[in-house]
Amino acid sequence: MGDSSIEWTDKTWNPTRGCRRISPGCERCYAETMAARFCGAGQPFDGLLQLGKQGPRWNGEGRFVPDKLDEPLHWRKPARVFVNSMSDLFFEEFSDEQIASVFGVMAACPHHTFQVLTKRPERVVRWFEWVERQAREVNAGRGMSTSAFCLAHSQRGAADPRLTQNLDYIFARPWPLPNVWIGVSVEDQRRADERLPLLLRIPAAVRFVSYEPALGPVDFKSWLRKPWRCDGCGVPAGGLPPRKCAYCGLVEAVEHAPPEPGIDWLIVGGESGPGARPFELAWARSVVKQCKAAGVPVFVKQLGACASDPVNGIAGAALRVPDDAKGLISLRLKDRKGGDISEFPEDLRVREFPEVRPC
């Protein structure tokens, strides 16, 4: 894929293709629409979509693409890389070995920062348990390399040596890999309650959440990373632990480990595209307030096609406004995706990135 227009990343990398809808956030999947442009015979997404009256839809098939595996190895300039913008790395159709081969490439590219986003955190937890089992057996003196071991024990699709050539990296280096961020998508409170406890069990240099498309208000406070606090005065100090407290002046003021894992970064966005569902800007304001209170960086990506803020008279480009309310609209967003930050209300012009803690 290469360079990306997604505001919070630089490049996309898609070593897998195909998916299956699993929750309301999938109903207007942008990747299905994009894949439909390349689903003819001999094209990249051939055989992965079903086309009907209601538009394209993933058919539940998955395809691993070994030819795409080594792409990041050829990118010399450090970049933030979104892994699988057109799929989900932890889709059930991909084997543990195939997922491991992707992590192997990420480990072999420490100059890049990889952003892995999934709706399947339960699979991520199981995959890391598999990695631990594999590591114990490999290190138990079997006389095999990691790559040879995984080849011998592969179940699906690991016969290609390209799948195993970087696997030694994921056992030779400590977890979490310092250049791999792992995130979970949530669209409403129910999905947050289901997925975020699992996210906190996953070893990652940065744990993040994509609250997009936001389909309802979400209270994230229980899962946000707890702020660093000065040992002397107790004042929160968001971000990395400072050597000196800005309030009381105590040197080496803050503990060097957070009390418990939490969300390190939160992305907010409304839905765009045909049939986009409403996004109330009050939901975004609430999230920004929650993150600011916890010292957690927040990134307001887009307000969506159907942004709604009746109190301040703001409407997205595609929002249907009743005739008797049109006089109350003082700002109709011009950008179809609501992604032009210059059109955002001042309090939502927030695009922060996380600081990476030493692992």
C-alpha positions in Angstrom: 0.0 0.0 0.0 2.7 2.5 1.0 2.0 6.1 2.0 -1.2 6.7 3.9 -3.8 9.5 4.2 -4.8 8.3 7.6 -4.0 11.1 10.0 -2.4 9.1 12.7 0.0 7.0 10.6 2.5 7.4 7.8 2.2 4.1 5.9 0.0 1.1 5.6 1.2 -2.5 5.3 -1.1 -5.3 4.3 0.4 -8.8 4.4 -3.1 -10.2 4.9 -6.4 -9.8 3.1 -10.0 -10.5 3.9 -12.1 -10.4 7.0 -15.6 -11.1 8.5 -18.0 -8.6 10.2 -18.3 -9.2 13.9 -20.0 -6.1 15.4 -21.9 -2.9 14.6 -18.7 -1.0 13.9 -18.2 -3.3 10.8 -21.5 -2.5 9.1 -20.1 0.2 6.9 -16.5 -1.1 6.6 -14.5 1.2 4.4 -12.1 -1.6 3.6 -14.9 -3.6 1.9 -15.7 -0.6 -0.4 -12.0 -0.2 -1.3 -11.5 -3.9 -1.8 -14.5 -4.0 -4.2 -12.5 -1.9 -6.7 -9.9 -4.7 -6.9 -12.0 -7.9 -6.8 -12.0 -8.9 -10.4 -10.3 -12.0 -11.8 -6.6 -11.9 -11.1 -6.9 -8.8 -8.8 -5.8 -8.7 -5.2 -9.2 -9.2 -3.6 -10.6 -11.7 -6.0 -12.6 -14.3 -4.2 -12.7 -12.4 -0.9 -16.0 -10.5 -1.3 -19.6 -11.2 -2.0 -21.4 -8.5 -4.0 -25.1 -7.9 -3.5 -27.8 -5.3 -3.6 -26.6 -3.8 -0.4 -23.0 -3.4 -1.6 -19.8 -5.4 -1.1 -19.3 -7.6 2.0 -16.4 -9.7 3.2 -17.3 -13.4 2.6 -15.3 -14.7 5.6 -12.3 -15.9 3.6 -8.8 -14.9 4.5 -5.6 -14.7 2.4 -2.1 -14.5 3.6 0.2 -12.7 1.2 3.9 -13.7 1.6 5.0 -11.4 -1.2 4.0 -8.4 1.0 5.9 -9.6 4.1 9.3 -8.0 3.4 7.9 -4.5 2.4 8.9 -2.7 5.6 12.5 -4.1 5.4 12.9 -1.9 2.3 11.6 1.3 3.9 14.7 3.1 5.1 13.1 6.3 6.5 11.6 5.6 10.0 7.8 5.7 9.8 4.6 4.9 11.8 3.2 1.8 10.0 -0.5 0.8 10.3 -0.5 -3.0 10.0 -3.4 -4.3 8.0 -5.6 -1.4 7.1 -7.5 -3.7 4.8 -7.9 -6.7 7.2 -7.4 -7.8 10.8 -4.1 -9.5 11.6 -5.9 -11.6 14.3 -8.7 -12.8 12.0 -9.4 -16.4 12.7 -8.5 -17.5 9.2 -4.8 -16.7 9.8 -2.7 -19.2 11.6 -0.5 -18.6 14.6 2.6 -19.1 12.5 1.4 -16.6 9.9 0.8 -14.0 12.5 4.2 -14.8 14.0 5.9 -14.2 10.7 4.4 -10.6 10.6 5.7 -10.0 14.1 9.0 -11.3 13.0 9.3 -8.6 10.4 8.2 -6.0 12.9 11.0 -7.1 15.2 13.5 -7.0 12.4 12.6 -3.3 11.7 13.3 -1.5 14.9 13.5 1.8 13.1 9.7 1.7 12.3 6.8 2.0 14.8 4.1 -0.6 13.9 0.5 0.1 14.9 -1.6 -3.1 15.1 -5.3 -2.6 15.4 -7.9 -5.4 16.0 -11.4 -6.1 16.9 -10.4 -9.5 18.2 -8.4 -9.0 21.4 -9.3 -12.5 22.7 -7.3 -13.9 19.7 -4.4 -11.7 20.6 -4.4 -13.0 24.2 -4.4 -16.6 22.9 -1.7 -15.9 20.3 0.7 -14.5 23.0 0.0 -17.7 25.1 1.0 -19.7 22.0 4.2 -17.7 21.7 5.1 -18.4 25.3 4.5 -22.1 24.7 6.6 -22.1 21.6 9.4 -20.2 23.3 9.5 -22.7 26.2 9.7 -25.7 23.8 12.3 -24.1 21.5 14.5 -23.2 24.5 14.1 -26.6 26.1 17.1 -27.9 24.1 15.4 -29.6 21.2 18.3 -28.7 19.0 16.1 -26.8 16.5 16.0 -23.2 15.5 12.8 -21.3 16.1 12.2 -21.2 12.4 12.7 -25.0 11.9 10.5 -25.7 15.0 7.6 -23.6 13.7 7.9 -25.2 10.3 7.7 -28.6 11.8 4.7 -27.7 13.9 2.9 -25.6 11.4 -0.8 -26.3 10.8 -1.8 -24.0 8.0 0.3 -22.3 5.3 3.7 -22.3 6.9 5.5 -24.3 4.2 6.7 -21.2 2.6 10.2 -20.3 4.1 9.3 -16.6 3.8 6.9 -17.2 6.7 9.7 -18.3 9.1 12.8 -16.4 8.1 12.3 -13.7 10.7 10.7 -15.8 13.5 13.9 -16.0 15.5 13.5 -12.3 16.3 10.3 -12.7 18.3 12.0 -15.2 20.6 15.4 -13.6 20.8 14.1 -10.2 21.9 12.2 -9.4 25.1 8.5 -8.6 25.1 6.9 -6.3 24.6 8.7 -5.3 21.4 9.4 -1.6 21.9 8.3 -0.6 18.4 5.0 -2.4 18.3 1.8 -0.7 19.5 -1.3 -2.9 19.9 -4.8 -1.4 19.8 -8.4 -2.4 19.9 -11.4 -0.8 18.1 -14.5 -0.1 20.1 -17.6 1.7 18.9 -19.9 1.8 21.9 -19.9 1.0 25.6 -20.8 -2.7 25.2 -17.8 -3.3 22.9 -15.5 -1.3 25.3 -16.7 -3.4 28.2 -16.0 -6.6 26.3 -12.7 -5.8 24.6 -10.7 -3.4 26.8 -10.1 -5.8 29.8 -8.5 -8.1 27.2 -6.4 -5.3 25.8 -4.9 -4.7 29.2 -3.7 -8.3 29.3 -1.7 -7.9 26.1 2.0 -7.1 26.3 2.6 -3.9 24.2 4.9 -0.9 24.3 1.7 1.2 23.8 -1.8 0.0 24.2 -4.2 2.1 22.3 -7.9 2.4 21.4 -9.6 3.5 18.2 -13.0 4.8 19.1 -14.1 4.9 15.5 -16.7 4.8 14.2 -18.0 6.2 17.5 -21.7 5.0 17.6 -22.5 6.0 21.2 -21.0 7.5 24.3 -18.2 5.6 26.1 -16.8 5.9 29.6 -13.1 5.0 29.3 -12.0 6.1 32.8 -11.7 2.6 34.2 -9.2 1.6 31.6 -7.1 4.7 31.0 -3.5 4.6 32.1 -3.1 5.9 35.6 -1.1 9.2 35.7 2.4 9.3 37.2 2.3 11.0 40.6 5.1 12.8 42.5 6.3 10.9 45.6 6.6 14.2 47.4 3.4 16.2 46.7 1.2 13.7 44.9 0.5 15.9 41.9 -0.2 13.9 38.7 2.5 14.2 36.0 1.2 12.9 32.7 3.4 11.3 30.1 6.8 9.8 30.9 8.1 10.1 34.5 10.0 13.4 34.9 13.3 13.5 36.8 12.1 16.6 38.7 8.6 17.5 39.8 7.5 20.8 38.2 5.4 21.6 41.3 7.5 20.8 44.4 11.0 20.5 42.8 11.6 17.0 44.2 14.4 15.3 42.1 13.6 11.7 41.0 10.1 12.6 42.0 8.1 9.9 40.2 8.0 6.2 40.4 9.5 4.5 37.4 6.7 2.0 36.8 2.9 2.7 36.5 0.8 0.9 39.2 -1.1 -1.1 36.6 -1.5 -1.3 32.8 -3.9 1.0 31.0 -4.8 2.7 27.7 -1.8 4.8 26.6 -3.4 6.5 23.6 -7.0 7.1 22.4 -8.1 7.9 18.9 -11.6 9.4 18.3 -13.5 9.6 15.0 -17.0 9.8 13.6 -18.2 7.6 10.7 -17.8 8.7 7.0 -18.9 7.4 3.7 -22.3 6.4 2.3 -24.9 5.8 5.0 -22.7 7.2 7.8 -24.3 7.2 11.2 -24.5 10.3 13.5 -21.6 11.2 15.7 -22.4 13.6 18.6 -19.6 15.9 19.3 -20.5 15.7 23.0 -19.1 12.1 22.9 -15.7 13.4 21.6 -15.7 16.2 24.2 -16.3 13.7 27.0 -13.4 11.5 25.8 -11.0 14.5 25.5 -11.9 15.5 29.0 -11.4 11.9 30.3 -8.0 11.7 28.7 -6.8 15.1 29.9 -7.7 14.3 33.4 -5.7 11.1 33.2 -2.7 12.6 31.3 -3.4 10.2 28.4 -2.8 11.6 24.9 -5.8 11.8 22.6 -6.1 12.2 18.9 -9.4 13.5 17.4 -9.1 12.1 13.9 -12.3 13.2 12.2 -15.8 14.4 13.1 -17.4 12.2 10.3 -19.9 12.9 7.6 -22.8 13.2 10.1 -21.3 15.2 13.0 -24.0 16.6 15.2 -23.7 19.4 17.7 -27.1 21.1 18.1 -25.9 23.1 21.1 -23.2 24.8 19.1 -25.0 24.6 15.7 -22.5 22.3 14.0 -23.5 19.8 11.4 -21.5 17.4 9.2 -21.6 17.6 5.4 -24.1 14.7 5.1 -26.2 15.2 8.2 -29.9 15.5 7.5 -31.2 18.5 9.4 -35.0 19.1 9.6 -36.2 22.2 7.8 -37.4 23.7 11.1 -33.9 23.4 12.6 -31.8 24.6 9.7 -31.8 28.1 11.0 -30.0 26.8 14.1 -27.0 25.5 12.1 -24.1 28.1 12.2 -21.5 25.8 10.8 -21.9 23.1 8.1 -18.7 21.2 7.7 -17.3 21.3 4.2 -15.0 18.3 4.4 -17.0 15.2 3.6 -15.2 13.1 6.2 -15.1 15.9 8.8 -11.4 15.5 8.8 -10.3 19.1 8.3 -9.0 20.1 11.7 -9.4 23.8 10.8 -13.1 23.2 10.8 -13.1 21.6 14.2 -14.4 23.5 17.3 -11.4 24.8 19.2 -11.7 22.4 22.1 -11.6 19.4 19.7 -8.4 20.4 17.8 -6.4 17.8 19.7 -4.0 15.5 17.9 -1.5 14.1 20.4 0.8 11.0 20.1 2.0 8.9 23.0 5.4 9.0 24.5 6.9 5.6 24.5 8.0 4.3 27.9 11.2 2.3 28.2 10.4 -1.4 28.0 
